[in-house]
């Protein structure tokens, strides 16, 4: 889901404007964190490389 509030991307640490990214519930259940829409794809690629999966 798109972010309704601005914040800093947890992946690249740059500012994410309202509606320019996605939000996720934090694992410690203390709010939410945001990530750029582009960073989602970069993060997915990094995870696949770490797991040895090729697309």
PDB file with SEQRES, HELIX, SHEET and CRYST1 records, atoms N, CA, C and O in Angstrom:
SEQRES   1 A   55  UNK UNK UNK UNK UNK UNK UNK UNK UNK UNK UNK UNK UNK          
SEQRES   2 A   55  UNK UNK UNK UNK UNK UNK UNK UNK UNK UNK UNK UNK UNK          
SEQRES   3 A   55  UNK UNK UNK UNK UNK UNK UNK UNK UNK UNK UNK UNK UNK          
SEQRES   4 A   55  UNK UNK UNK UNK UNK UNK UNK UNK UNK UNK UNK UNK UNK          
SEQRES   5 A   55  UNK UNK UNK                                                  
HELIX    1 AA1 UNK A   37  UNK A   51  1                                  15    
SHEET    1 AA1 2 UNK A   7  UNK A   8  0                                        
SHEET    2 AA1 2 UNK A  15  UNK A  16 -1                                        
SHEET    1 AA2 2 UNK A  21  UNK A  25  0                                        
SHEET    2 AA2 2 UNK A  32  UNK A  36 -1                                        
CRYST1    1.000    1.000    1.000  90.00  90.00  90.00 P 1           1          
ATOM      1  N   UNK A   1       0.840  -1.178   0.000  1.00  0.00           N  
ATOM      2  CA  UNK A   1       0.000   0.000   0.000  1.00  0.00           C  
ATOM      3  C   UNK A   1       0.888   1.244   0.000  1.00  0.00           C  
ATOM      4  O   UNK A   1       1.976   1.248   0.574  1.00  0.00           O  
ATOM      5  N   UNK A   2       0.411   2.274  -0.641  1.00  0.00           N  
ATOM      6  CA  UNK A   2       1.157   3.529  -0.699  1.00  0.00           C  
ATOM      7  C   UNK A   2       1.170   4.194   0.670  1.00  0.00           C  
ATOM      8  O   UNK A   2       0.243   4.042   1.464  1.00  0.00           O  
ATOM      9  N   UNK A   3       2.238   4.931   0.924  1.00  0.00           N  
ATOM     10  CA  UNK A   3       2.366   5.614   2.208  1.00  0.00           C  
ATOM     11  C   UNK A   3       1.503   6.872   2.246  1.00  0.00           C  
ATOM     12  O   UNK A   3       1.505   7.656   1.296  1.00  0.00           O  
ATOM     13  N   UNK A   4       0.773   7.066   3.331  1.00  0.00           N  
ATOM     14  CA  UNK A   4      -0.057   8.256   3.513  1.00  0.00           C  
ATOM     15  C   UNK A   4       0.715   9.360   4.213  1.00  0.00           C  
ATOM     16  O   UNK A   4       0.279  10.511   4.232  1.00  0.00           O  
ATOM     17  N   UNK A   5       1.855   9.016   4.785  1.00  0.00           N  
ATOM     18  CA  UNK A   5       2.688   9.983   5.502  1.00  0.00           C  
ATOM     19  C   UNK A   5       4.099   9.916   4.948  1.00  0.00           C  
ATOM     20  O   UNK A   5       4.559   8.860   4.516  1.00  0.00           O  
ATOM     21  N   UNK A   6       4.773  11.039   4.964  1.00  0.00           N  
ATOM     22  CA  UNK A   6       6.157  11.065   4.504  1.00  0.00           C  
ATOM     23  C   UNK A   6       7.076  10.507   5.592  1.00  0.00           C  
ATOM     24  O   UNK A   6       6.677  10.374   6.749  1.00  0.00           O  
ATOM     25  N   UNK A   7       8.286  10.190   5.211  1.00  0.00           N  
ATOM     26  CA  UNK A   7       9.264   9.664   6.159  1.00  0.00           C  
ATOM     27  C   UNK A   7      10.560   9.363   5.440  1.00  0.00           C  
ATOM     28  O   UNK A   7      10.754   9.793   4.303  1.00  0.00           O  
ATOM     29  N   UNK A   8      11.445   8.633   6.086  1.00  0.00           N  
ATOM     30  CA  UNK A   8      12.731   8.273   5.491  1.00  0.00           C  
ATOM     31  C   UNK A   8      12.750   6.798   5.155  1.00  0.00           C  
ATOM     32  O   UNK A   8      12.362   5.954   5.964  1.00  0.00           O  
ATOM     33  N   UNK A   9      13.206   6.500   3.955  1.00  0.00           N  
ATOM     34  CA  UNK A   9      13.276   5.135   3.448  1.00  0.00           C  
ATOM     35  C   UNK A   9      14.224   4.312   4.312  1.00  0.00           C  
ATOM     36  O   UNK A   9      15.355   4.731   4.558  1.00  0.00           O  
ATOM     37  N   UNK A  10      13.782   3.163   4.770  1.00  0.00           N  
ATOM     38  CA  UNK A  10      14.635   2.319   5.607  1.00  0.00           C  
ATOM     39  C   UNK A  10      15.695   1.603   4.776  1.00  0.00           C  
ATOM     40  O   UNK A  10      16.643   1.051   5.334  1.00  0.00           O  
ATOM     41  N   UNK A  11      15.552   1.605   3.466  1.00  0.00           N  
ATOM     42  CA  UNK A  11      16.524   0.930   2.601  1.00  0.00           C  
ATOM     43  C   UNK A  11      17.652   1.867   2.168  1.00  0.00           C  
ATOM     44  O   UNK A  11      18.825   1.510   2.276  1.00  0.00           O  
ATOM     45  N   UNK A  12      17.305   3.074   1.675  1.00  0.00           N  
ATOM     46  CA  UNK A  12      18.333   3.997   1.184  1.00  0.00           C  
ATOM     47  C   UNK A  12      18.505   5.225   2.061  1.00  0.00           C  
ATOM     48  O   UNK A  12      19.399   6.034   1.810  1.00  0.00           O  
ATOM     49  N   UNK A  13      17.688   5.384   3.066  1.00  0.00           N  
ATOM     50  CA  UNK A  13      17.703   6.469   4.057  1.00  0.00           C  
ATOM     51  C   UNK A  13      17.378   7.850   3.495  1.00  0.00           C  
ATOM     52  O   UNK A  13      17.574   8.849   4.186  1.00  0.00           O  
ATOM     53  N   UNK A  14      16.885   7.932   2.258  1.00  0.00           N  
ATOM     54  CA  UNK A  14      16.498   9.204   1.669  1.00  0.00           C  
ATOM     55  C   UNK A  14      15.026   9.486   1.972  1.00  0.00           C  
ATOM     56  O   UNK A  14      14.269   8.572   2.298  1.00  0.00           O  
ATOM     57  N   UNK A  15      14.626  10.755   1.864  1.00  0.00           N  
ATOM     58  CA  UNK A  15      13.265  11.167   2.183  1.00  0.00           C  
ATOM     59  C   UNK A  15      12.271  10.578   1.190  1.00  0.00           C  
ATOM     60  O   UNK A  15      12.536  10.549  -0.012  1.00  0.00           O  
ATOM     61  N   UNK A  16      11.141  10.114   1.680  1.00  0.00           N  
ATOM     62  CA  UNK A  16      10.057   9.577   0.864  1.00  0.00           C  
ATOM     63  C   UNK A  16       8.843  10.483   1.055  1.00  0.00           C  
ATOM     64  O   UNK A  16       8.308  10.585   2.159  1.00  0.00           O  
ATOM     65  N   UNK A  17       8.415  11.133  -0.010  1.00  0.00           N  
ATOM     66  CA  UNK A  17       7.252  12.015   0.061  1.00  0.00           C  
ATOM     67  C   UNK A  17       5.968  11.189   0.191  1.00  0.00           C  
ATOM     68  O   UNK A  17       5.942  10.001  -0.130  1.00  0.00           O  
ATOM     69  N   UNK A  18       4.926  11.832   0.660  1.00  0.00           N  
ATOM     70  CA  UNK A  18       3.617  11.192   0.798  1.00  0.00           C  
ATOM     71  C   UNK A  18       3.190  10.623  -0.556  1.00  0.00           C  
ATOM     72  O   UNK A  18       3.182  11.340  -1.557  1.00  0.00           O  
ATOM     73  N   UNK A  19       2.838   9.337  -0.589  1.00  0.00           N  
ATOM     74  CA  UNK A  19       2.375   8.684  -1.799  1.00  0.00           C  
ATOM     75  C   UNK A  19       3.465   8.221  -2.745  1.00  0.00           C  
ATOM     76  O   UNK A  19       3.157   7.629  -3.780  1.00  0.00           O  
ATOM     77  N   UNK A  20       4.734   8.468  -2.430  1.00  0.00           N  
ATOM     78  CA  UNK A  20       5.841   8.118  -3.328  1.00  0.00           C  
ATOM     79  C   UNK A  20       6.476   6.783  -2.976  1.00  0.00           C  
ATOM     80  O   UNK A  20       7.475   6.405  -3.588  1.00  0.00           O  
ATOM     81  N   UNK A  21       5.935   6.070  -2.024  1.00  0.00           N  
ATOM     82  CA  UNK A  21       6.512   4.798  -1.608  1.00  0.00           C  
ATOM     83  C   UNK A  21       5.465   3.889  -1.021  1.00  0.00           C  
ATOM     84  O   UNK A  21       4.272   4.019  -1.297  1.00  0.00           O  
ATOM     85  N   UNK A  22       5.928   2.973  -0.214  1.00  0.00           N  
ATOM     86  CA  UNK A  22       5.054   2.002   0.443  1.00  0.00           C  
ATOM     87  C   UNK A  22       5.366   1.993   1.930  1.00  0.00           C  
ATOM     88  O   UNK A  22       6.439   2.428   2.348  1.00  0.00           O  
ATOM     89  N   UNK A  23       4.435   1.503   2.723  1.00  0.00           N  
ATOM     90  CA  UNK A  23       4.683   1.399   4.153  1.00  0.00           C  
ATOM     91  C   UNK A  23       4.578  -0.050   4.582  1.00  0.00           C  
ATOM     92  O   UNK A  23       3.903  -0.858   3.944  1.00  0.00           O  
ATOM     93  N   UNK A  24       5.247  -0.360   5.662  1.00  0.00           N  
ATOM     94  CA  UNK A  24       5.209  -1.698   6.257  1.00  0.00           C  
ATOM     95  C   UNK A  24       5.079  -1.547   7.760  1.00  0.00           C  
ATOM     96  O   UNK A  24       5.634  -0.619   8.348  1.00  0.00           O  
ATOM     97  N   UNK A  25       4.357  -2.444   8.372  1.00  0.00           N  
ATOM     98  CA  UNK A  25       4.273  -2.453   9.826  1.00  0.00           C  
ATOM     99  C   UNK A  25       5.604  -2.953  10.375  1.00  0.00           C  
ATOM    100  O   UNK A  25       6.148  -3.950   9.900  1.00  0.00           O  
ATOM    101  N   UNK A  26       6.116  -2.260  11.367  1.00  0.00           N  
ATOM    102  CA  UNK A  26       7.391  -2.653  11.965  1.00  0.00           C  
ATOM    103  C   UNK A  26       7.245  -3.954  12.731  1.00  0.00           C  
ATOM    104  O   UNK A  26       6.179  -4.240  13.276  1.00  0.00           O  
ATOM    105  N   UNK A  27       8.302  -4.742  12.777  1.00  0.00           N  
ATOM    106  CA  UNK A  27       8.261  -6.031  13.460  1.00  0.00           C  
ATOM    107  C   UNK A  27       8.123  -5.871  14.963  1.00  0.00           C  
ATOM    108  O   UNK A  27       7.584  -6.754  15.631  1.00  0.00           O  
ATOM    109  N   UNK A  28       8.606  -4.750  15.509  1.00  0.00           N  
ATOM    110  CA  UNK A  28       8.494  -4.545  16.952  1.00  0.00           C  
ATOM    111  C   UNK A  28       7.139  -3.944  17.332  1.00  0.00           C  
ATOM    112  O   UNK A  28       6.916  -3.589  18.490  1.00  0.00           O  
ATOM    113  N   UNK A  29       6.238  -3.830  16.351  1.00  0.00           N  
ATOM    114  CA  UNK A  29       4.862  -3.346  16.550  1.00  0.00           C  
ATOM    115  C   UNK A  29       4.797  -1.925  17.092  1.00  0.00           C  
ATOM    116  O   UNK A  29       3.832  -1.558  17.763  1.00  0.00           O  
ATOM    117  N   UNK A  30       5.825  -1.121  16.802  1.00  0.00           N  
ATOM    118  CA  UNK A  30       5.835   0.272  17.254  1.00  0.00           C  
ATOM    119  C   UNK A  30       5.720   1.206  16.070  1.00  0.00           C  
ATOM    120  O   UNK A  30       6.588   2.056  15.871  1.00  0.00           O  
ATOM    121  N   UNK A  31       4.682   1.070  15.289  1.00  0.00           N  
ATOM    122  CA  UNK A  31       4.443   1.967  14.166  1.00  0.00           C  
ATOM    123  C   UNK A  31       4.756   1.333  12.822  1.00  0.00           C  
ATOM    124  O   UNK A  31       4.711   0.115  12.652  1.00  0.00           O  
ATOM    125  N   UNK A  32       5.074   2.202  11.875  1.00  0.00           N  
ATOM    126  CA  UNK A  32       5.292   1.776  10.505  1.00  0.00           C  
ATOM    127  C   UNK A  32       6.617   2.327   9.993  1.00  0.00           C  
ATOM    128  O   UNK A  32       7.176   3.262  10.566  1.00  0.00           O  
ATOM    129  N   UNK A  33       7.110   1.741   8.914  1.00  0.00           N  
ATOM    130  CA  UNK A  33       8.297   2.247   8.250  1.00  0.00           C  
ATOM    131  C   UNK A  33       7.978   2.381   6.769  1.00  0.00           C  
ATOM    132  O   UNK A  33       7.081   1.706   6.264  1.00  0.00           O  
ATOM    133  N   UNK A  34       8.705   3.249   6.070  1.00  0.00           N  
ATOM    134  CA  UNK A  34       8.429   3.494   4.658  1.00  0.00           C  
ATOM    135  C   UNK A  34       9.628   3.141   3.794  1.00  0.00           C  
ATOM    136  O   UNK A  34      10.767   3.107   4.259  1.00  0.00           O  
ATOM    137  N   UNK A  35       9.340   2.878   2.523  1.00  0.00           N  
ATOM    138  CA  UNK A  35      10.366   2.545   1.536  1.00  0.00           C  
ATOM    139  C   UNK A  35       9.927   3.124   0.199  1.00  0.00           C  
ATOM    140  O   UNK A  35       8.739   3.118  -0.124  1.00  0.00           O  
ATOM    141  N   UNK A  36      10.902   3.636  -0.593  1.00  0.00           N  
ATOM    142  CA  UNK A  36      10.596   4.128  -1.936  1.00  0.00           C  
ATOM    143  C   UNK A  36      10.051   2.990  -2.790  1.00  0.00           C  
ATOM    144  O   UNK A  36      10.396   1.826  -2.588  1.00  0.00           O  
ATOM    145  N   UNK A  37       9.205   3.338  -3.737  1.00  0.00           N  
ATOM    146  CA  UNK A  37       8.676   2.331  -4.651  1.00  0.00           C  
ATOM    147  C   UNK A  37       9.821   1.672  -5.433  1.00  0.00           C  
ATOM    148  O   UNK A  37       9.784   0.464  -5.672  1.00  0.00           O  
ATOM    149  N   UNK A  38      10.851   2.461  -5.839  1.00  0.00           N  
ATOM    150  CA  UNK A  38      11.984   1.904  -6.586  1.00  0.00           C  
ATOM    151  C   UNK A  38      12.842   1.001  -5.706  1.00  0.00           C  
ATOM    152  O   UNK A  38      13.389   0.006  -6.179  1.00  0.00           O  
ATOM    153  N   UNK A  39      12.958   1.346  -4.438  1.00  0.00           N  
ATOM    154  CA  UNK A  39      13.797   0.575  -3.519  1.00  0.00           C  
ATOM    155  C   UNK A  39      13.218  -0.809  -3.246  1.00  0.00           C  
ATOM    156  O   UNK A  39      13.951  -1.725  -2.874  1.00  0.00           O  
ATOM    157  N   UNK A  40      11.928  -0.965  -3.426  1.00  0.00           N  
ATOM    158  CA  UNK A  40      11.306  -2.281  -3.233  1.00  0.00           C  
ATOM    159  C   UNK A  40      11.930  -3.276  -4.209  1.00  0.00           C  
ATOM    160  O   UNK A  40      12.250  -4.404  -3.834  1.00  0.00           O  
ATOM    161  N   UNK A  41      12.102  -2.851  -5.466  1.00  0.00           N  
ATOM    162  CA  UNK A  41      12.677  -3.733  -6.485  1.00  0.00           C  
ATOM    163  C   UNK A  41      14.158  -3.999  -6.213  1.00  0.00           C  
ATOM    164  O   UNK A  41      14.630  -5.123  -6.386  1.00  0.00           O  
ATOM    165  N   UNK A  42      14.886  -2.971  -5.792  1.00  0.00           N  
ATOM    166  CA  UNK A  42      16.302  -3.143  -5.461  1.00  0.00           C  
ATOM    167  C   UNK A  42      16.469  -4.106  -4.293  1.00  0.00           C  
ATOM    168  O   UNK A  42      17.357  -4.959  -4.298  1.00  0.00           O  
ATOM    169  N   UNK A  43      15.604  -3.960  -3.293  1.00  0.00           N  
ATOM    170  CA  UNK A  43      15.661  -4.828  -2.124  1.00  0.00           C  
ATOM    171  C   UNK A  43      15.354  -6.271  -2.516  1.00  0.00           C  
ATOM    172  O   UNK A  43      15.992  -7.201  -2.024  1.00  0.00           O  
ATOM    173  N   UNK A  44      14.396  -6.452  -3.386  1.00  0.00           N  
ATOM    174  CA  UNK A  44      14.029  -7.799  -3.850  1.00  0.00           C  
ATOM    175  C   UNK A  44      15.199  -8.451  -4.583  1.00  0.00           C  
ATOM    176  O   UNK A  44      15.488  -9.629  -4.371  1.00  0.00           O  
ATOM    177  N   UNK A  45      15.879  -7.678  -5.455  1.00  0.00           N  
ATOM    178  CA  UNK A  45      17.042  -8.204  -6.161  1.00  0.00           C  
ATOM    179  C   UNK A  45      18.151  -8.614  -5.197  1.00  0.00           C  
ATOM    180  O   UNK A  45      18.763  -9.671  -5.355  1.00  0.00           O  
ATOM    181  N   UNK A  46      18.404  -7.771  -4.198  1.00  0.00           N  
ATOM    182  CA  UNK A  46      19.435  -8.082  -3.205  1.00  0.00           C  
ATOM    183  C   UNK A  46      19.113  -9.366  -2.447  1.00  0.00           C  
ATOM    184  O   UNK A  46      20.000 -10.181  -2.194  1.00  0.00           O  
ATOM    185  N   UNK A  47      17.850  -9.543  -2.088  1.00  0.00           N  
ATOM    186  CA  UNK A  47      17.448 -10.764  -1.377  1.00  0.00           C  
ATOM    187  C   UNK A  47      17.622 -11.997  -2.247  1.00  0.00           C  
ATOM    188  O   UNK A  47      18.055 -13.045  -1.769  1.00  0.00           O  
ATOM    189  N   UNK A  48      17.279 -11.868  -3.544  1.00  0.00           N  
ATOM    190  CA  UNK A  48      17.422 -12.996  -4.458  1.00  0.00           C  
ATOM    191  C   UNK A  48      18.890 -13.361  -4.647  1.00  0.00           C  
ATOM    192  O   UNK A  48      19.238 -14.541  -4.675  1.00  0.00           O  
ATOM    193  N   UNK A  49      19.755 -12.350  -4.776  1.00  0.00           N  
ATOM    194  CA  UNK A  49      21.184 -12.604  -4.914  1.00  0.00           C  
ATOM    195  C   UNK A  49      21.743 -13.288  -3.670  1.00  0.00           C  
ATOM    196  O   UNK A  49      22.563 -14.202  -3.770  1.00  0.00           O  
ATOM    197  N   UNK A  50      21.299 -12.844  -2.511  1.00  0.00           N  
ATOM    198  CA  UNK A  50      21.779 -13.426  -1.255  1.00  0.00           C  
ATOM    199  C   UNK A  50      21.331 -14.881  -1.122  1.00  0.00           C  
ATOM    200  O   UNK A  50      22.030 -15.697  -0.521  1.00  0.00           O  
ATOM    201  N   UNK A  51      20.172 -15.202  -1.681  1.00  0.00           N  
ATOM    202  CA  UNK A  51      19.652 -16.567  -1.603  1.00  0.00           C  
ATOM    203  C   UNK A  51      20.096 -17.430  -2.781  1.00  0.00           C  
ATOM    204  O   UNK A  51      19.766 -18.614  -2.837  1.00  0.00           O  
ATOM    205  N   UNK A  52      20.844 -16.849  -3.723  1.00  0.00           N  
ATOM    206  CA  UNK A  52      21.325 -17.606  -4.866  1.00  0.00           C  
ATOM    207  C   UNK A  52      20.278 -17.878  -5.911  1.00  0.00           C  
ATOM    208  O   UNK A  52      20.424 -18.812  -6.699  1.00  0.00           O  
ATOM    209  N   UNK A  53      19.223 -17.089  -5.942  1.00  0.00           N  
ATOM    210  CA  UNK A  53      18.141 -17.260  -6.911  1.00  0.00           C  
ATOM    211  C   UNK A  53      18.403 -16.355  -8.096  1.00  0.00           C  
ATOM    212  O   UNK A  53      18.660 -15.164  -7.923  1.00  0.00           O  
ATOM    213  N   UNK A  54      18.340 -16.913  -9.317  1.00  0.00           N  
ATOM    214  CA  UNK A  54      18.485 -16.112 -10.528  1.00  0.00           C  
ATOM    215  C   UNK A  54      17.164 -16.067 -11.260  1.00  0.00           C  
ATOM    216  O   UNK A  54      16.455 -17.069 -11.361  1.00  0.00           O  
ATOM    217  N   UNK A  55      16.842 -14.889 -11.771  1.00  0.00           N  
ATOM    218  CA  UNK A  55      15.545 -14.709 -12.463  1.00  0.00           C  
ATOM    219  C   UNK A  55      15.653 -14.993 -13.921  1.00  0.00           C  
ATOM    220  O   UNK A  55      14.663 -14.891 -14.645  1.00  0.00           O  
TER     221      UNK A  55                                                      
END                                                                             
